[in-house]
Amino acid sequence: MHSVVPLTEIESRMRRFRAAMDAATPDWEFVAILTKVNLYYFTGTMPDGLLLVPRDGEAVLWVRRSYERARAESVFPDIRPMANFRDAAAATQNMRGSVHMETEIVPLALCERFQKYFPARQIQSADRRISAVRAVKSPFELALMERSGEIHRAILEERVPALLREGISEAELGAELFSALIQAGHHGVTRMGSFDTELALGYIAFGENSIYPTSFNGPGGNCGICPAVPTFGSPARKLREGDLVFLDVGCGVEGYHTDKTMTYAFGRPLPAHAVQAHQTCVEIQDRVAEALRPGAIPSRIYTSLTQSLSPDFLENFMGFGNRRVKFLGHGIGLVIDETPVIAEGFDEPLQEGMVFAVEPKKGIPGIGMVGIENTFAVTKAGGRSLTGRNPGPIHVACSSGSCS
């Protein structure tokens, strides 16, 4: 049975959001929330609907589908049915000034349909305020992420080695890994917040497939199933003795995600230079984790760490060739890619309760992507790992001496 989001949790989130809006835009009038992840965050249900938050007055959740389900699973105080926006508009007073909305992800056509019935003079962005509130996790949220992290740790550190065998394809391993995660309690989706970005599970890659070019905003790569499905393991690439196995996958419990990357050396150890690069990535992860304390500045963590690295190591660090990303970690929660980010430009101090996936990685020609990723909660004592501590790469012997 799932956990109902408590009323105290919903009230706290709305109170903090209103305070954030007051601080950033004191003359705000209305906020209209239309996307399902944010609807869930503020109401505890994920309908096709609209949450209207007036500056002066109580918020109302208008639900097109399914009103019955929303009432059954949410304790939000005011839930009302609507056939379309006309119903909500008829019951709403004085929405003719500015309206704040999730402009990063609401399609223009949906915005225009909204404005047909709500003749707002101006549409402004609420994205940064929503993200800032969501970034700080409550004990309720952290408990769900801890459950996800333990599933993640157990499956990637203990279960996966038994799944690796000569001849298995990336796609087959992905299917067996997904099954193992589901049986352990994974909620079954890997949600991304970035526009038009999708993942089935994550990146499952053998050898140099893990540095194959990709549009995904991360250091790893993957050949994928085909050009139309470039983010899952390939059915053609089979596991061979000496391969690096790279698994960068998400896990989640009741909407809340953790992110973890483990590497494995199949059949024989990786070459010494690849192992050394991997160990340096682990050291970088540990240094970032140590810095994840309230008051620390993400951009300074990023600059300090990257400037301490040698030019030789920086080559193919956080990617491969000209396909490199400029961050060391990212916020995580209801989606994999939340803010803030351990990168330049993120200058607001960290707060206790923020959670980051820290993922230093380096591409090695002829080998693939080495490195590590774990999910850490910000605490006064530094980052607390939710997903385990095994540094990898985990050596996996060929089963029954089957490697040729």
C-alpha positions as CSV (number, residue, x, y, z in Angstrom):
1,M,0.0,0.0,0.0
2,H,1.3,3.4,-0.9
3,S,1.9,6.2,1.6
4,V,-0.7,9.0,1.5
5,V,1.0,12.4,1.5
6,P,0.0,13.8,4.9
7,L,-1.9,17.0,5.1
8,T,0.9,18.5,7.2
9,E,3.3,17.8,4.4
10,I,1.0,19.4,1.8
11,E,0.4,22.5,4.0
12,S,4.2,22.9,4.6
13,R,5.0,22.7,0.9
14,M,2.3,25.3,0.0
15,R,3.4,27.6,2.8
16,R,7.0,27.5,1.7
17,F,6.0,28.1,-1.9
18,R,3.9,31.1,-1.0
19,A,6.8,32.5,1.0
20,A,9.2,32.0,-2.0
21,M,6.7,33.8,-4.3
22,D,6.3,36.7,-1.8
23,A,10.1,37.1,-1.6
24,A,10.8,36.9,-5.3
25,T,7.6,38.7,-6.7
26,P,5.7,40.5,-3.9
27,D,3.0,41.6,-6.3
28,W,2.2,38.2,-7.7
29,E,-1.5,37.4,-8.2
30,F,-2.1,33.8,-9.3
31,V,-0.1,30.7,-9.9
32,A,-1.5,28.0,-12.3
33,I,0.2,24.6,-12.0
34,L,-0.6,22.2,-14.8
35,T,2.1,19.5,-14.9
36,K,1.6,16.2,-13.2
37,V,4.8,16.0,-11.1
38,N,4.2,19.4,-9.6
39,L,0.5,18.6,-9.1
40,Y,1.6,15.6,-7.2
41,Y,4.1,17.6,-5.1
42,F,1.5,20.1,-4.0
43,T,-1.6,17.9,-3.7
44,G,-0.5,14.2,-3.3
45,T,-2.3,13.1,-6.5
46,M,-1.3,13.2,-10.2
47,P,-4.5,14.0,-12.2
48,D,-5.2,15.7,-15.5
49,G,-6.0,18.9,-13.9
50,L,-5.2,22.4,-12.7
51,L,-4.0,23.8,-9.4
52,L,-4.9,27.5,-8.9
53,V,-3.0,29.3,-6.2
54,P,-4.2,32.8,-5.5
55,R,-2.0,35.2,-3.5
56,D,-5.1,36.1,-1.5
57,G,-7.2,33.1,-0.9
58,E,-7.0,29.3,-0.7
59,A,-5.7,27.1,-3.5
60,V,-8.1,24.9,-5.5
61,L,-7.3,21.7,-7.3
62,W,-9.5,21.4,-10.4
63,V,-9.6,17.8,-11.8
64,R,-10.7,16.7,-15.3
65,R,-9.6,13.1,-14.9
66,S,-10.0,11.4,-12.5
67,Y,-11.9,13.3,-9.9
68,E,-12.9,10.1,-8.1
69,R,-9.3,8.9,-7.9
70,A,-8.0,12.3,-6.7
71,R,-10.5,12.3,-3.9
72,A,-9.6,8.8,-2.9
73,E,-5.8,9.3,-2.7
74,S,-5.4,13.0,-1.7
75,V,-6.1,14.8,1.5
76,F,-5.8,18.2,-0.3
77,P,-8.5,20.4,1.3
78,D,-10.3,21.7,-1.9
79,I,-10.7,19.3,-4.9
80,R,-13.3,20.1,-7.5
81,P,-14.3,18.4,-10.8
82,M,-14.2,20.2,-14.1
83,A,-15.0,19.3,-17.7
84,N,-12.5,21.9,-19.0
85,F,-10.9,25.2,-18.1
86,R,-14.3,27.0,-18.5
87,D,-15.6,25.4,-15.3
88,A,-12.6,26.5,-13.3
89,A,-12.7,30.0,-14.8
90,A,-16.4,30.5,-14.0
91,A,-15.7,29.9,-10.3
92,T,-12.5,32.0,-10.1
93,Q,-12.5,35.7,-9.3
94,N,-10.3,38.5,-10.6
95,M,-7.8,36.6,-12.7
96,R,-7.1,39.3,-15.2
97,G,-3.6,40.5,-14.2
98,S,-0.5,38.3,-14.3
99,V,-0.4,34.6,-13.9
100,H,2.7,32.6,-13.0
101,M,3.0,29.2,-14.7
102,E,5.6,26.4,-15.4
103,T,6.8,28.1,-18.6
104,E,9.8,25.7,-18.9
105,I,7.5,22.7,-19.6
106,V,3.9,23.8,-20.4
107,P,3.4,23.7,-24.2
108,L,2.4,26.9,-25.9
109,A,-0.9,25.3,-27.1
110,L,-1.9,24.4,-23.5
111,C,-1.0,27.9,-22.4
112,E,-3.2,29.4,-25.1
113,R,-6.1,27.1,-24.2
114,F,-5.7,28.3,-20.6
115,Q,-5.7,31.9,-21.6
116,K,-8.9,31.4,-23.6
117,Y,-10.8,31.1,-20.4
118,F,-8.4,33.0,-18.0
119,P,-7.7,36.2,-19.8
120,A,-4.5,37.0,-18.0
121,R,-2.7,40.1,-19.1
122,Q,0.7,38.5,-18.7
123,I,2.2,35.0,-18.2
124,Q,5.3,34.8,-16.0
125,S,7.5,31.9,-14.9
126,A,7.0,30.1,-11.6
127,D,9.6,27.4,-12.3
128,R,12.5,28.7,-10.2
129,R,10.3,29.2,-7.1
130,I,8.8,25.7,-7.5
131,S,12.2,24.1,-8.0
132,A,13.7,25.9,-5.0
133,V,10.9,24.6,-2.7
134,R,11.1,21.1,-4.1
135,A,14.9,21.1,-3.7
136,V,14.7,20.8,0.1
137,K,13.4,17.4,1.1
138,S,11.3,16.9,4.3
139,P,11.8,13.8,6.5
140,F,8.8,12.2,4.7
141,E,10.5,12.6,1.4
142,L,13.9,11.6,2.6
143,A,12.5,8.4,4.0
144,L,11.2,7.4,0.6
145,M,14.5,8.2,-1.0
146,E,16.3,6.1,1.6
147,R,14.1,3.2,0.7
148,S,14.9,3.7,-3.0
149,G,18.6,4.0,-2.2
150,E,18.7,0.7,-0.3
151,I,17.0,-1.1,-3.2
152,H,19.5,0.6,-5.6
153,R,22.5,-0.5,-3.4
154,A,21.4,-4.1,-3.0
155,I,20.6,-4.6,-6.7
156,L,23.6,-2.9,-8.3
157,E,26.2,-4.0,-5.7
158,E,24.9,-7.5,-4.8
159,R,22.5,-8.8,-7.5
160,V,24.0,-7.6,-10.8
161,P,27.2,-9.7,-10.6
162,A,25.0,-12.8,-10.8
163,L,23.2,-11.5,-13.9
164,L,26.4,-11.0,-15.9
165,R,27.3,-13.9,-18.2
166,E,29.1,-14.2,-21.5
167,G,26.8,-13.6,-24.5
168,I,24.1,-11.7,-22.7
169,S,23.2,-8.6,-24.6
170,E,22.9,-5.1,-23.2
171,A,19.1,-5.2,-23.8
172,E,18.7,-8.5,-22.1
173,L,20.7,-7.3,-19.1
174,G,18.5,-4.2,-19.0
175,A,15.4,-6.4,-18.9
176,E,16.7,-8.6,-16.2
177,L,17.9,-5.6,-14.2
178,F,14.5,-3.9,-14.5
179,S,12.8,-7.1,-13.3
180,A,15.1,-7.4,-10.3
181,L,14.5,-3.7,-9.4
182,I,10.7,-4.1,-9.7
183,Q,10.7,-7.2,-7.5
184,A,12.7,-5.3,-4.9
185,G,10.2,-2.4,-4.8
186,H,11.2,0.1,-7.6
187,H,8.2,2.1,-8.7
188,G,8.9,1.3,-12.4
189,V,9.6,4.7,-14.1
190,T,12.7,6.9,-14.4
191,R,11.3,10.4,-14.7
192,M,13.3,13.3,-16.2
193,G,12.4,16.9,-15.8
194,S,14.2,18.3,-18.9
195,F,12.0,19.0,-21.9
196,D,11.4,16.0,-24.2
197,T,13.8,13.8,-22.4
198,E,13.0,10.2,-21.7
199,L,14.6,7.2,-20.1
200,A,13.3,3.6,-19.7
201,L,15.7,2.7,-17.0
202,G,19.0,4.4,-17.7
203,Y,22.2,3.5,-19.5
204,I,23.2,-0.1,-19.8
205,A,26.4,-0.4,-21.8
206,F,29.4,-2.7,-22.5
207,G,32.8,-1.4,-23.4
208,E,33.0,1.5,-25.7
209,N,29.3,1.7,-26.1
210,S,29.4,3.6,-22.8
211,I,31.1,6.5,-24.6
212,Y,29.0,6.4,-27.8
213,P,27.7,9.8,-28.9
214,T,24.3,10.7,-27.4
215,S,22.1,13.8,-27.0
216,F,21.5,13.0,-23.4
217,N,22.9,15.6,-21.0
218,G,25.2,13.3,-19.0
219,P,28.7,12.0,-19.2
220,G,27.9,8.4,-20.3
221,G,26.7,7.2,-23.7
222,N,24.9,4.3,-25.3
223,C,24.3,3.0,-28.8
224,G,20.8,2.1,-27.9
225,I,18.3,-0.1,-29.7
226,C,17.9,2.1,-32.7
227,P,17.9,5.8,-33.7
228,A,14.3,6.1,-32.4
229,V,15.2,4.5,-29.1
230,P,18.8,5.6,-28.3
231,T,18.7,5.3,-24.5
232,F,18.4,1.6,-23.7
233,G,20.9,-1.2,-24.1
234,S,21.6,-2.6,-27.6
235,P,20.3,-6.1,-28.4
236,A,23.3,-6.6,-30.7
237,R,26.1,-5.9,-28.3
238,K,27.0,-9.1,-26.3
239,L,29.1,-9.3,-23.2
240,R,32.6,-10.5,-23.8
241,E,35.5,-11.4,-21.5
242,G,37.5,-8.3,-20.6
243,D,34.5,-5.9,-21.0
244,L,33.8,-3.0,-18.8
245,V,30.1,-3.0,-17.8
246,F,28.7,0.4,-17.2
247,L,25.3,0.7,-15.5
248,D,23.9,4.2,-14.9
249,V,20.3,3.7,-13.8
250,G,17.6,5.3,-11.7
251,C,15.5,3.7,-9.0
252,G,12.5,5.1,-7.1
253,V,9.9,4.5,-4.4
254,E,6.5,6.3,-4.5
255,G,7.7,8.9,-6.9
256,Y,11.1,9.7,-5.3
257,H,14.2,8.7,-7.2
258,T,17.8,7.9,-6.4
259,D,20.6,7.7,-9.1
260,K,23.5,5.4,-9.1
261,T,26.3,4.2,-11.4
262,M,28.3,1.0,-10.9
263,T,31.0,-0.4,-13.1
264,Y,32.1,-4.0,-13.4
265,A,35.1,-5.8,-14.9
266,F,33.9,-8.9,-16.6
267,G,36.3,-11.9,-16.8
268,R,39.5,-10.1,-16.0
269,P,40.6,-6.8,-14.4
270,L,40.5,-3.6,-16.3
271,P,43.9,-2.2,-17.5
272,A,45.9,-0.3,-14.9
273,H,45.4,3.1,-16.4
274,A,41.6,2.7,-16.5
275,V,41.6,1.5,-12.8
276,Q,43.7,4.5,-11.8
277,A,41.3,6.9,-13.6
278,H,38.4,5.2,-11.9
279,Q,40.0,5.5,-8.5
280,T,40.5,9.3,-9.1
281,C,36.8,9.6,-9.9
282,V,35.9,7.9,-6.6
283,E,38.2,10.3,-4.8
284,I,36.5,13.2,-6.5
285,Q,33.1,11.9,-5.5
286,D,34.2,11.6,-1.9
287,R,35.6,15.2,-1.9
288,V,32.3,16.5,-3.3
289,A,30.3,14.5,-0.8
290,E,32.5,15.9,2.1
291,A,31.6,19.4,0.9
292,L,27.8,18.9,0.8
293,R,27.1,20.9,4.0
294,P,24.6,23.6,4.7
295,G,25.9,27.0,3.5
296,A,28.3,25.6,0.9
297,I,28.1,27.1,-2.6
298,P,27.6,24.6,-5.4
299,S,29.6,26.7,-8.0
300,R,32.5,27.0,-5.6
301,I,32.5,23.2,-5.0
302,Y,32.6,22.7,-8.8
303,T,35.3,25.2,-9.4
304,S,37.5,24.1,-6.6
305,L,37.4,20.4,-7.7
306,T,37.9,20.9,-11.4
307,Q,40.7,23.4,-10.9
308,S,42.5,20.8,-8.7
309,L,42.6,18.3,-11.6
310,S,45.5,17.9,-14.0
311,P,45.1,18.8,-17.6
312,D,45.7,15.1,-18.6
313,F,42.9,13.9,-16.3
314,L,40.5,16.6,-17.5
315,E,40.8,15.2,-21.0
316,N,37.6,13.2,-21.5
317,F,36.5,13.9,-17.9
318,M,32.7,14.0,-17.6
319,G,32.3,12.8,-21.1
320,F,34.3,11.9,-24.2
321,G,35.8,14.0,-26.9
322,N,33.7,17.1,-27.4
323,R,30.7,15.6,-25.7
324,R,31.4,16.7,-22.1
325,V,29.1,18.0,-19.5
326,K,30.0,20.8,-17.1
327,F,28.7,19.6,-13.8
328,L,29.8,17.2,-11.1
329,G,26.3,16.4,-9.7
330,H,22.7,17.3,-9.8
331,G,19.7,17.6,-7.5
332,I,17.3,14.7,-7.5
333,G,13.9,13.9,-6.1
334,L,10.6,13.6,-8.0
335,V,12.6,13.7,-11.2
336,I,16.2,12.6,-11.8
337,D,17.4,16.0,-12.9
338,E,16.4,18.5,-10.3
339,T,18.1,21.7,-9.2
340,P,20.4,22.9,-7.9
341,V,23.4,21.5,-9.8
342,I,27.1,21.3,-8.8
343,A,28.2,23.6,-11.6
344,E,29.1,27.1,-12.4
345,G,26.2,29.6,-12.0
346,F,24.6,27.9,-9.0
347,D,25.5,30.3,-6.3
348,E,22.8,29.9,-3.7
349,P,23.9,28.2,-0.5
350,L,23.1,24.6,0.1
351,Q,20.4,23.7,2.7
352,E,20.1,20.7,4.9
353,G,17.7,18.3,3.3
354,M,18.8,18.9,-0.3
355,V,19.8,15.7,-2.1
356,F,22.4,15.3,-4.9
357,A,23.5,12.6,-7.3
358,V,27.3,13.0,-7.6
359,E,28.8,11.5,-10.7
360,P,32.4,12.1,-11.6
361,K,33.2,10.0,-14.7
362,K,35.9,9.7,-17.4
363,G,35.9,8.2,-20.8
364,I,38.8,5.9,-21.6
365,P,39.6,5.2,-25.3
366,G,39.2,1.5,-26.1
367,I,37.7,0.8,-22.7
368,G,34.6,2.9,-22.0
369,M,33.3,5.1,-19.2
370,V,34.8,4.6,-15.8
371,G,33.7,6.4,-12.7
372,I,31.0,6.3,-10.1
373,E,27.7,7.9,-9.0
374,N,25.8,7.8,-5.7
375,T,23.0,9.9,-4.2
376,F,23.9,12.0,-1.1
377,A,21.7,13.9,1.4
378,V,23.2,17.3,2.5
379,T,23.9,17.2,6.3
380,K,26.0,19.2,8.7
381,A,28.5,16.4,8.7
382,G,28.8,16.3,4.9
383,G,27.0,14.3,2.3
384,R,25.3,11.1,3.6
385,S,25.1,8.4,0.9
386,L,21.7,6.9,0.3
387,T,22.9,4.4,-2.3
388,G,25.9,2.6,-0.9
389,R,29.6,3.0,-0.8
390,N,31.1,0.2,-3.0
391,P,33.8,2.1,-5.0
392,G,33.9,-0.5,-7.9
393,P,34.8,-1.6,-10.4
394,I,33.3,-4.9,-9.2
395,H,35.2,-7.8,-10.6
396,V,33.0,-10.6,-12.0
397,A,34.4,-13.9,-12.9
398,C,33.2,-15.8,-15.9
399,S,30.5,-18.3,-14.8
400,S,31.6,-21.9,-15.0
401,G,34.8,-20.8,-16.8
402,S,32.7,-20.0,-19.9
403,C,34.8,-17.1,-21.2
404,S,36.8,-18.0,-24.2
